């Protein structure tokens, strides 16, 4: 049974970025006070405490910079009055509930050399944020046709005992061939081989993706939200520092 199952108190998937940045992804963490984030070229995910206080919001504003647009994925609490919410969509978190994970003979491991093609595919398909160093977060697999990358999927957040599947996308010209499902199963196979459990996020409006994931063996765990808010015009002199 993976970490977080059946434990009393908050589940690690309730605040997966915090669990990642204080756990397996601690090497990526930048901090100010109790606020943690990934480097801006790795992931937009950041981690507030489960119950952020006034000082935490001040630290976040200083970390981000005055007037900065700050992603708050997964945050379900109250945003302070001096922060302006500029983007909001409802989301869902799905977890493995009988997924038939399996390697795929056509899937290839993607590397830093493939990042320009990966960024191009993401720009055309918009599966969610994928940045120049996102590939460092875990394994990314792709399928090529005539040498061109036409589908990919990989690993992002990494709470203890769990790994998030992310950046699932297929070139529009190659949709309907089951490539996304094959890659999800293949990425999940690698996660399972480590003794961990796959999970993922998507927008609640993305009913096609949700149907696909449920057909593969994922189930809804919780509803969440993806926010972006503008920090107040607050100056902070300290810079983010790596977590020791």
C-alpha positions in Angstrom: 0.0 0.0 0.0 1.5 3.3 -1.0 2.3 6.1 1.3 -0.7 8.2 2.3 -3.2 5.3 2.0 -5.4 5.0 5.1 -3.2 7.3 7.2 -5.0 9.6 9.7 -4.8 13.3 9.0 -4.2 15.0 5.6 -3.3 12.8 2.7 -0.1 13.5 0.8 -2.2 14.1 -2.4 -4.2 16.8 -0.7 -1.1 19.1 -1.1 1.0 17.1 -3.6 3.4 19.9 -4.4 4.3 20.4 -0.8 4.8 16.6 -0.4 7.0 16.6 -3.5 9.1 19.6 -2.6 9.7 18.4 0.9 10.2 14.8 -0.2 11.6 13.2 -3.4 11.8 16.6 -5.3 13.5 18.5 -2.4 16.5 19.1 -4.7 14.4 21.4 -6.8 12.9 23.4 -4.0 13.3 27.1 -3.7 11.9 28.7 -0.5 11.0 31.7 1.4 9.7 31.0 4.9 7.2 28.1 4.6 6.6 28.7 0.9 8.3 26.3 -1.6 8.3 26.4 -5.4 10.0 24.7 -8.3 12.4 26.8 -10.4 10.4 28.8 -12.9 11.8 26.8 -15.9 10.9 23.5 -14.3 7.3 23.8 -13.2 4.7 26.4 -12.2 3.7 24.3 -9.2 4.4 25.9 -5.8 3.5 24.8 -2.3 1.8 26.8 0.4 1.3 25.2 3.9 -2.0 23.4 4.3 -3.4 26.4 6.2 -1.4 29.4 5.0 -1.2 32.4 7.4 -0.7 36.1 6.6 3.1 35.7 6.8 3.0 32.9 4.2 1.2 35.1 1.7 3.7 37.9 2.4 6.5 35.4 1.8 4.8 34.2 -1.4 4.5 37.8 -2.7 8.1 38.5 -1.9 9.2 35.2 -3.6 7.2 35.9 -6.7 7.9 39.6 -6.9 5.5 42.6 -6.6 2.5 42.4 -9.0 3.6 39.0 -10.3 1.1 36.5 -11.8 1.3 33.5 -9.4 -0.1 30.1 -10.3 -1.8 28.4 -7.4 -2.7 25.0 -8.8 -4.6 22.8 -6.4 -5.2 25.6 -3.9 -8.7 25.4 -2.4 -8.5 27.9 0.4 -9.2 31.6 0.6 -7.0 34.0 -1.3 -6.3 37.2 0.6 -8.2 40.4 -0.4 -5.1 42.1 -1.6 -4.4 39.3 -4.1 -6.4 39.5 -7.4 -7.6 36.2 -8.8 -6.9 36.4 -12.6 -7.6 32.8 -13.6 -9.7 30.0 -12.3 -10.8 26.6 -13.6 -12.1 23.6 -11.7 -10.0 20.5 -11.8 -10.0 16.9 -10.8 -7.4 14.6 -9.3 -7.6 11.0 -10.4 -5.8 8.0 -8.9 -4.9 4.5 -10.2 -7.7 2.1 -9.3 -6.9 -1.0 -11.4 -5.0 0.5 -14.3 -3.5 -2.2 -16.6 0.0 -0.8 -16.8 2.3 -2.2 -19.5 5.4 -1.2 -21.4 4.9 -0.2 -25.0 7.3 -1.5 -27.7 7.0 1.7 -29.7 7.6 4.1 -26.8 11.1 5.7 -26.5 12.7 7.4 -23.6 12.9 11.1 -24.3 16.0 13.1 -23.2 17.1 16.7 -23.0 17.9 16.5 -26.7 14.2 16.0 -27.5 13.0 19.0 -25.5 12.7 21.4 -28.5 10.3 18.9 -30.2 8.5 18.3 -26.9 8.0 22.0 -26.4 6.7 22.3 -30.0 4.2 19.4 -29.4 3.0 20.9 -26.2 2.5 24.3 -27.8 0.3 22.8 -30.5 -1.7 20.5 -28.2 -1.8 22.4 -24.8 -1.9 19.5 -22.3 -0.8 21.9 -19.5 2.5 23.4 -18.5 5.7 21.9 -19.9 8.8 24.0 -19.6 12.5 23.7 -20.7 13.5 21.7 -17.6 10.3 19.9 -16.8 11.9 16.7 -18.2 14.2 16.6 -15.2 11.2 15.7 -13.0 11.0 12.1 -14.2 10.7 9.8 -17.1 9.1 11.0 -20.3 8.2 8.6 -23.1 7.3 9.4 -26.7 6.1 7.8 -29.9 7.6 8.8 -33.2 6.3 8.4 -36.7 8.7 9.0 -39.6 11.1 10.4 -37.1 8.7 13.1 -35.8 7.5 13.1 -32.2 3.7 12.7 -32.4 2.7 11.7 -28.8 4.2 11.9 -25.3 3.5 11.5 -21.6 5.7 11.7 -18.5 6.1 12.2 -14.8 5.8 15.5 -12.9 4.9 15.8 -9.1 6.4 13.1 -6.9 4.8 12.9 -3.4 6.2 10.0 -1.4 4.8 6.8 -2.7 3.1 8.4 -5.7 4.0 9.8 -9.1 1.9 12.2 -11.2 1.5 11.4 -14.9 1.5 14.6 -16.9 2.0 16.2 -20.4 -0.2 13.6 -22.0 -0.6 14.8 -25.6 -0.9 13.7 -29.2 -0.4 15.5 -32.5 -3.9 16.2 -33.9 -3.1 14.4 -37.1 -2.5 11.2 -35.1 -5.4 11.2 -32.6 -7.8 8.4 -32.5 -5.1 5.7 -32.7 -4.9 5.1 -28.9 -1.4 6.6 -28.6 -2.2 8.6 -25.4 -3.6 5.6 -23.6 -0.6 3.4 -24.6 1.8 6.0 -23.3 -0.1 6.5 -20.0 0.0 2.7 -19.5 3.7 2.7 -20.3 4.6 5.5 -17.9 2.4 3.9 -15.2 4.3 0.7 -15.7 7.6 2.4 -14.8 5.9 4.0 -11.8 4.5 0.7 -10.6 8.0 -0.9 -11.1 9.3 1.5 -8.4 6.5 0.4 -6.0 4.6 3.7 -6.4 1.1 4.6 -7.5 0.2 6.7 -10.5 -2.1 9.7 -10.2 -2.9 12.7 -12.4 -4.7 16.0 -12.7 -6.8 17.5 -15.5 -9.4 20.2 -15.9 -13.0 19.3 -14.9 -14.2 20.6 -18.3 -11.9 18.1 -20.1 -14.5 15.4 -20.3 -12.8 13.6 -23.1 -9.6 13.2 -21.1 -11.5 12.2 -18.0 -13.4 9.5 -19.9 -10.0 8.2 -21.3 -8.4 8.0 -17.9 -11.4 6.4 -16.3 -11.5 3.8 -19.1 -7.8 3.0 -18.4 -8.5 2.4 -14.7 -8.3 5.7 -12.9 -10.9 7.0 -10.5 -11.8 10.4 -9.2 -10.2 11.0 -5.8 -11.0 14.7 -5.3 -12.1 17.9 -7.0 -9.6 20.6 -7.0 -8.9 24.0 -8.8 -6.3 25.7 -10.9 -5.9 29.3 -9.9 -3.7 32.2 -10.9 -3.5 35.3 -8.8 -1.7 38.6 -9.0 0.5 39.4 -6.0 0.1 42.8 -4.3 2.6 45.5 -5.0 4.8 44.4 -2.1 8.6 44.6 -2.2 10.8 41.9 -0.7 14.5 42.1 -0.5 15.3 38.4 0.0 15.6 36.0 -2.9 14.5 32.4 -3.0 17.2 30.0 -1.7 17.6 26.3 -2.3 16.3 24.1 0.5 19.2 22.8 2.6 
